[in-house]
Amino acid sequence: MHKQNFKIILSFLLIFSSTFILSQKKFTIVLDAGHGGSDHGANRSYADIGRVAEKDVTLAVTLKVGAMLEKNRDFKVIYTRKFDEYPSLSDRTNLANRSKADLFVSIHCNSSQRPTAYGTETYVQGPNQNDENLEVAKRENDVIFLDEKDKQTFGSYNPSSPESLIALKLQQNKYLESSLLLGGLVEGNFVNKDKRFSRGVFQKNLHVLRMNAMPSVLIETGFINHPEESHYLASEKGQNEISESIYNAIIDYKKAIDRKTGGSVSVKKPEVERPAETPLKNDFRILLLSSPIKYNEGDPALKGLNYILPLKDNGLYKYYYGVTNMASVKDINLKTAKDAGFRNAYAVGFMPNQKLLTGYYTIEVYAGEKLNGNSFILQTLKDVERNKESGVFYYTYGKVFTLEDAVKLQKDLESKGIKNSIIQKVFK
Ligand SMILES: [Zn+2]
């Protein structure tokens, strides 16, 4: 490298790193006033105060929360709307994701068929939306980790690797945990500070919660169709109290998160150089269970874990989870397996590309009743071997000598439509 070029690069690096260290990382919060424009949300007319519309209450409260936050230099506030207009739900979540926001707060009012319903409630992302949420997280996060510890563990991020997916799942849980924390603080303030009735914090599958790659809450500040509460929602006093309660909750939330991540995120400490983890010589898979029973992908016996490699060995099906040559990821995979309910799981080392000396690998493509000559498998594959053992017909295909080649062969078969096959070790 030319000396001159080296100097230029060096000074660039210095400028870059010093601005990086000096610039304070602000906590970015997206405030979302529900509804707007032609979408009025819940609304009801009263003889004394006229029509109370959700879109007006949500905007007033949102602007008040934002004005308080903007006075605090730790925060960067982004609004999905500041006027009486209607951004679509995707506009709102896209804005939050693009901004790499740290928190998303959507403000709404409730309504009910029952005229007696009243009180506040806060929603967090629902229990059954993890897959979709995971897709969003994959798409939106190139730097996906909340804290330094995770960053070290999953330093190199490859979105398609099983390790990264496990990391993303862990992160989803953290989002949910954080959202529940904020929800509890908001509802707590409504009860303790404003002496209101809280219906609680709930999980619900809502677009603005589902499509965000960050902790997110949706606050129902009260019932528009409940006369007393509606008057409160429309009043200056009510809107001030509600926005103060939300503001205080956000401040306490940030403090709690800062404590968790070890110091305020607004003070960027210089990064300490730490040696990269050295890969292990062997690959490690987690042995979940050995069983004479064949379980297909998605079977409840596999407790929701993906990336399982079943391996038939001496008449037993062995189910292995994950594969890695990093000790830290191996530990996390083992913990994930134990958390999923495989208490006796343990890590097994596989020497990469090890050739079987006595025997070979083949793919068991089917086990059960005798296959008809017109069956999909026999029509698709030539040279399928058939064996009968205690009344069961076993069909196998191919002969390779390393596990890696067997996995490759199995993938080939899968692309031909032959699913749920099993790699089998044959001793000769
Ligand atoms: Zn609403």
Residues whose N, C-alpha, C, O or C-beta is under 5 A from the ligand:
A	BS01	ZN	G34 G41 H108 C109
